[in-house]
Amino acid sequence: MLLLEKIGMKRIGLLGCGSIGSQIAIAIDTGKIPAQLTHIYDVDKKKSELLVSKLQQKPEIVENAHLLSSNPLDLVVEAASQEAVNDNALSILQNRKDLLIMSSGALLDESIFEIISDACKEFKKTVYLPSGAISGIDALKSVKNELDSVVLITTKHPDSLRGAPFFEQFKQNLDEIKEPSTIFEGTASEAVRLFPKNVNVSALLSLVGLGSHETIVKIVVDPNTTKNTHVITSSGKFGKLTTTIENVPDENNPRTSRLAILSAIETIRSICTDEIKIGT
Ligand SMILES: NC(=O)c1ccc[n+]([C@@H]2O[C@H](COP(=O)([O-])OP(=O)(O)OC[C@H]3O[C@@H](n4cnc5c(N)ncnc54)[C@H](O)[C@@H]3O)[C@@H](O)[C@H]2O)c1
């Protein structure tokens, strides 16, 4: 079916047609998100073509990321990689489009954070970072000026971590791990550099407390788990907050949790809907 313009609906462009991007596109196509997906781009054109083949209302595949935001869109959704954020966020905002970022680890690079933050103000545009695969961001936002410490313990199956740059640097053999073992402990900035596709949630936690402290991250490998588990413990003048979430991994990409996809879909749905907004 050709894409017919629906008056009043927000127009969305998608950057990255993998696990998250495809499920966002399907949520738009099936009406769960009241919007129109008009343009898509993936560095791997086959991914874009496969996605278009699954959709009733066919978006246009553009030839490069810059062509996404030069079209008359309201919102660009990034579900690609930190590199895609580094290369495209500024031009998207300069083209006066709002931007939703899934690869939130990119913002822990101070220069990228500053460029994006300044561009939001200069071009009067909004960047959205969904809560992703964790719970408790609403409360942490409220107490951000009273936080003393935030610790994230992430437990994953070895398959969720394979291929991360950490293993090139530290020569840890994942197949030799037979029981739950902490393989990394450090700041969120180090975690997103060494595990760029695995711990975006630590970036979100750090960004909430930006300026006061850095989130401490522990990564535990458990060959017997089927879940991506995040335990967050925060404390400060406000009291103490502990949340635990046991996430089911996405069936197409074990690095990505089902909740991260649902969180993105809910954020976009809320942006596209005039309604009572619940939560902080
Ligand atoms: N915020 C969160 O809680 C959270 C949770 C899970 C994943 N993520 C992040 O979201 C992003 C997407 O995750 P996914 O599970 O869909 O990954 P995926 O690997 O399934 O899909 C990513 C897609 O983006 C494409 N891509 C990569 N770099 C690109 C670029 N520079 N330009 C255009 N296309 C590019 C790839 O070809 C691929 O099709 C990743 O960066 C991931 O780390 C965030």
PDBQT file of the ligand as one rigid body, heavy atoms in Angstrom, charges set to zero:
ROOT
HETATM    1  N1  LIG A 301      18.691   2.433  25.542  1.00  0.00    +0.000 N 
HETATM    2  C1  LIG A 301      18.566   1.123  25.775  1.00  0.00    +0.000 C 
HETATM    3  O1  LIG A 301      18.080   0.668  26.812  1.00  0.00    +0.000 OA
HETATM    4  C2  LIG A 301      19.000   0.164  24.720  1.00  0.00    +0.000 A 
HETATM    5  C3  LIG A 301      18.684  -1.198  24.844  1.00  0.00    +0.000 A 
HETATM    6  C4  LIG A 301      19.082  -2.063  23.844  1.00  0.00    +0.000 A 
HETATM    7  C5  LIG A 301      19.806  -1.594  22.763  1.00  0.00    +0.000 A 
HETATM    8  N2  LIG A 301      20.140  -0.274  22.684  1.00  0.00    +0.000 N 
HETATM    9  C6  LIG A 301      20.936   0.251  21.560  1.00  0.00    +0.000 C 
HETATM   10  O2  LIG A 301      20.063   0.571  20.484  1.00  0.00    +0.000 OA
HETATM   11  C7  LIG A 301      20.752   0.368  19.238  1.00  0.00    +0.000 C 
HETATM   12  C8  LIG A 301      19.923  -0.568  18.337  1.00  0.00    +0.000 C 
HETATM   13  O3  LIG A 301      19.767  -1.826  18.983  1.00  0.00    +0.000 OA
HETATM   14  P1  LIG A 301      19.214  -3.092  18.179  1.00  0.00    +0.000 P 
HETATM   15  O4  LIG A 301      18.984  -4.175  19.186  1.00  0.00    +0.000 OA
HETATM   16  O5  LIG A 301      18.110  -2.701  17.275  1.00  0.00    +0.000 OA
HETATM   17  O6  LIG A 301      20.514  -3.475  17.312  1.00  0.00    +0.000 OA
HETATM   18  P2  LIG A 301      20.567  -4.297  15.940  1.00  0.00    +0.000 P 
HETATM   19  O7  LIG A 301      21.994  -4.695  15.796  1.00  0.00    +0.000 OA
HETATM   20  O8  LIG A 301      19.527  -5.342  15.908  1.00  0.00    +0.000 OA
HETATM   21  O9  LIG A 301      20.200  -3.193  14.831  1.00  0.00    +0.000 OA
HETATM   22  C9  LIG A 301      20.986  -2.060  14.560  1.00  0.00    +0.000 C 
HETATM   23  C10 LIG A 301      20.799  -1.697  13.095  1.00  0.00    +0.000 C 
HETATM   24  O10 LIG A 301      21.409  -0.423  12.861  1.00  0.00    +0.000 OA
HETATM   25  C11 LIG A 301      22.205  -0.494  11.693  1.00  0.00    +0.000 C 
HETATM   26  N3  LIG A 301      23.299   0.474  11.854  1.00  0.00    +0.000 N 
HETATM   27  C12 LIG A 301      24.386   0.386  12.654  1.00  0.00    +0.000 A 
HETATM   28  N4  LIG A 301      25.137   1.499  12.543  1.00  0.00    +0.000 NA
HETATM   29  C13 LIG A 301      24.519   2.296  11.641  1.00  0.00    +0.000 A 
HETATM   30  C14 LIG A 301      24.795   3.585  11.109  1.00  0.00    +0.000 A 
HETATM   31  N5  LIG A 301      25.899   4.251  11.462  1.00  0.00    +0.000 N 
HETATM   32  N6  LIG A 301      23.929   4.122  10.216  1.00  0.00    +0.000 NA
HETATM   33  C15 LIG A 301      22.817   3.429   9.848  1.00  0.00    +0.000 A 
HETATM   34  N7  LIG A 301      22.507   2.210  10.305  1.00  0.00    +0.000 NA
HETATM   35  C16 LIG A 301      23.346   1.645  11.206  1.00  0.00    +0.000 A 
HETATM   36  C17 LIG A 301      22.668  -1.935  11.592  1.00  0.00    +0.000 C 
HETATM   37  O11 LIG A 301      22.955  -2.286  10.232  1.00  0.00    +0.000 OA
HETATM   38  C18 LIG A 301      21.465  -2.692  12.134  1.00  0.00    +0.000 C 
HETATM   39  O12 LIG A 301      20.536  -3.048  11.128  1.00  0.00    +0.000 OA
HETATM   40  C19 LIG A 301      22.136  -0.183  19.593  1.00  0.00    +0.000 C 
HETATM   41  O13 LIG A 301      23.090   0.854  19.635  1.00  0.00    +0.000 OA
HETATM   42  C20 LIG A 301      21.932  -0.740  20.988  1.00  0.00    +0.000 C 
HETATM   43  O14 LIG A 301      23.139  -0.759  21.737  1.00  0.00    +0.000 OA
HETATM   44  C21 LIG A 301      19.725   0.612  23.626  1.00  0.00    +0.000 A 
ENDROOT
TORSDOF 0
